[in-house]
Structures are given as structure tokens and as C-alpha cells.
Amino acid sequence: MDVSLGENYLSKLIGYDIIFRSPSCMPNIPEIQAELKRGAILTSEIEMVMEFCPGKIIGVTGSDGKTTTTTLIYEILREKGYSCYLGGNIGVPLFTKIQNMTSEDIVVLELSSFQLMNIKTSPDIAVVTNVTPNHLNVHKSYNEYITAKENIFRFQPKAGITVLNYDNDVTNKMVEKVPGKAILFSSKVKLDNGYIVDDNKIKLCHNGLRRHIIEAKQIHLRGIHNLENICAALAATSTLVDIETQIKAITSFKGVEHRLEFIREKDGVKWYNDSIGTSPTRTIAGLNSFEERIVLIAGGYDKHLDYEPLAKPIIDHVDTLILLRTNG
């Protein structure tokens, strides 16, 4: 096996039939485009998983909430007794597991915009938690970022299901593009159909009738954004799992690492790790999850985003702000 490293590592990318790109290798770079013009096929590990998986696939994307929603869907399915695989932008590469998969298995994928770019297949059940500006230091435009996200449902058949956030301006407009059935969720509007957060309760709505499913005080996760994530997970598993099993899994779920993760309490101070809060919207959601005054430690590299929306939440919630510089 030849390995090409360094600044010009793609200089030997000439004369290949199939190119597998990693998520960080953008498909529009000149070397790849030149090979495509010569007739090469561009694909990826995750696209091959979706193409060859013999069972059902549930895919989750969004600017915020992907990992929590994906993991929660996985835990709900496992609580029901399904044989499941968890992967994509989380866990281990599933391409090596395809030979072990059966038609009875369910694959749950967290999918980033980079993984979704240029794919030509979509999961059976797709979830878009929300879309806000992100990774604009890599994507050439916000529109390219949105278009990549839409690939999660673009190639679904009529029998496909897509779960969308009604409250988000971008995902709200995606409804008309969904090939199959759209299921909506909202924490701001009392929908006639879908899942809503109302008076600190999650409710299932059908033709204007509302069924109380779970109360915020019953779950371990903080913040309205996590109630929205739970709505998305409920919708994604609604055709596969009964409500009682969903509730059991949700009330047992403690969350995932680095996402408002409670670390310890020492000398009356509670420490939380929210290091995945790498965009203004994520940081704001985290800040809004606390009634207590906060010491916020923040920093990181510039993703070419608008940081002005952070100002008011910091003023409202933070007593002490500690900013760390980037290396280099």
C-alpha cells in the first residue's frame, strides 16, 4: 500500500476508478474534480454503508443536537430489543461491520454536512434537528451547507419518513421538499400534528388532540434544546417502538459526553463539561439551561460565524467569563 503525505498529498491521485474520501476531504478540491472528469467514481465509507446495509437505516443531522438525538434513538431501539448499530460521525466505522448485518438490524447514523455532501442515497428515516450557520470556514457558502444537509432526505422513496424542526427557519422550509412523510416537532407552537414541548411537558399531537408523554422533571437532561432532541427521537422511532418503551429509555438516558455533562460537585460548585458547544447556538442553548449564575470558560478557533448573539445570554447568565486563546 502506498501512502502519500504532506502538503501535496493528492498529487498522485491520477488514474483511479473509485475514490473514497474522508469527511474532511472536500469533494470540490481540484485534484478530485480532475479525476471525476476522467471518469472516476467518488464515494465514501458512509455512502457505502447506506447502500449495502440490508436493514433499516435511521440518519440524524443538524447543526446542534445530532449526537444526543442519535444516541437516544439508538437507546430507545435497544430498549425495545432491536439489534442495532451506531455509527457515522460517532463510534466506529460501520463499513467493517456490513458483513455481519442482517435485514432485521437497524443502523443509526449521525451524519455531518461533510459526510452528506455528494451522496446519492438517503436513510429510510431521516432527522434534521435544526440548521444554523456552521463550518463556514470550510464550506464555501451557507447555501452549500444547507444543500448538504438536505441530502439526508433528498433520495428517500415515498415510503420514507423525515423528522423536521418546525421552529427553525431553514428546516421549516424543507417540509415541501420531503419526498415521503414529514413529522414535525416544536417547542414554540402547539402543532395539530407532531410532537410539541408545552408547559415543560412533551406531548404527541394528532388532529388537534394532545397526549401527554413525559415531563421535563422525569428526564436527566437539562435545557429546552434537549426536550426538542427528545421530540425528534420520539418521532424517529414512532413507527418502530411503543410509547411506554420510549418513555422507559428516555427516563433512563443520562446524556452523552461533552454535552452539558455533569462532572462533579466540589465545595458547593457544580462543574459541567460542554466542550462540544463550538458554535454560538450551542453555547446559547447551554447557557439557557441554567437558572444559576455561571462561570463560563470559553475559547477556540474562528469558524467565521456571527458571535454577536452570544452577548445577551452571557450578560444574562454569566458572572465570570474566562476566555482562552487558540494555539498558534
Buried (B, 14 or more C-beta within 10 A) or exposed (E): EEEEEEEEEBEEBEEBEEBBBEBEBBBEEEBBEEBEEEEBEBBBBBBBBBEEBEBBBBBBBBBBBBBBBBBBBBBBBBBBEBEBBBBBBBBEEBBEBBEEBEEEBBBBBBBBBBBBBBBEBBBBBBBBBBBBBBBBEBBEEBEBBBBBBBBBBBBBEEEBBBBBBBBBEBBBEBEEEBBBBBBBBBBEBEBEBBBBBBEEBBBBBEEEEBEEBBEBEEBEBBBBBBBBBBBBBBBBBBEBBEBEBBBBBBEEBEBBEBBBBEEEEEEEEEEBEBEBBBBBBBBBBBBBBBEEEBEBEBEEEEBEBEEEEBEEBBEEBBEEEEEEEEEE
